[in-house]
Amino acid sequence: MENLNLPPALAPYTELIESVAVALLLLIGGWIVARWAKALTLRVFRKRQLDEAVARFVSGLVQYGVLAAAIIAVLETTGVQTTSFVALLGSLGLAVGLALQGNLGHFASGVLLLVFRPFGVGDVVTVAGSTGRVEEIGLFATTLIAPDNETIIVPNGAITAGTVVNITTRGTRRGAIEVGVAYGTEIELVMKLLKAAAQRAGGTLDGPEPAVAFIGFGASSLDFKVLAWSRAEDYLGMLHNLREETYKALNEAGIDIPFQQVVVRRD
């Protein structure tokens, strides 16, 4: 800066101009390095085929960490006492933390979900009483898409505080339907018809093969349960086909399905 021919009016501010120029260079350099560090972290995580949500979270932390270091360097260059500044930030952080205790709890839960990965994006889960396909795992909340296309936003704290049921993680699901036939019907015949119907139903798997159980004596019927396996994504369709094939099989065999009366209790 000493070699610059500054106007006489700016000569007294030479040191200030130099500090500002260095600060700007540091800030621009820090911003560039922060973006580079984020991209590098993402590349490393993706190369190792780690979870995308975890990769984005960690790379974001790296980016903001580099930016914070650059800002502190800029403050030191301009003569600001960073010790007092850091102390001020600490006090401010404590005050914000006390005011946002619940949100910080959700943040911590979001980190746990990203690290331990009880489910991933695309899985169908039941959490905090809601069921849906996971669309996004955020730091504060997880977004589900319900079967009827509703968007459900569940706070992460509610997820980690309760039971998580991952419906799709194992790839297959077992479905069951119950059916009653009239008293006097031959049990062996019914079980044979029900098993054949389950094997014909679209979406059922051959292994494990469908099973039929005689489960009890109803008020007006002999009750059976039909169990069948399907791929997780075919589950609802398989249940529909299973009910349809069951009804056809019993109807064609002339087996009566008693009408079940609905009993309304009044207290």
Secondary structure, 3 states (H helix, E strand, C coil): CCCCCCCHHHHHHHHHHHHHHHHHHHHHHHHHHHHHHHHHHHHHHHHCCCCHHHHHHHHHHHHHHHHHHHHHHHHHHCCCCHHHHHHHHHHHHHHHHHHCHHHHHHHHHHHHHHHHCCCCCCCEEEECCEEEEEEEECCCEEEEECCCCCEEEEEHHHHHCCCEEECCCCCEEEEEEEEEECCCCCHHHHHHHHHHHHHHCCCCCCCCCCEEEEEEECCCCEEEEEEEEEEHHHHHHHHHHHHHHHHHHHHHCCCCCCCCCCCCCCC
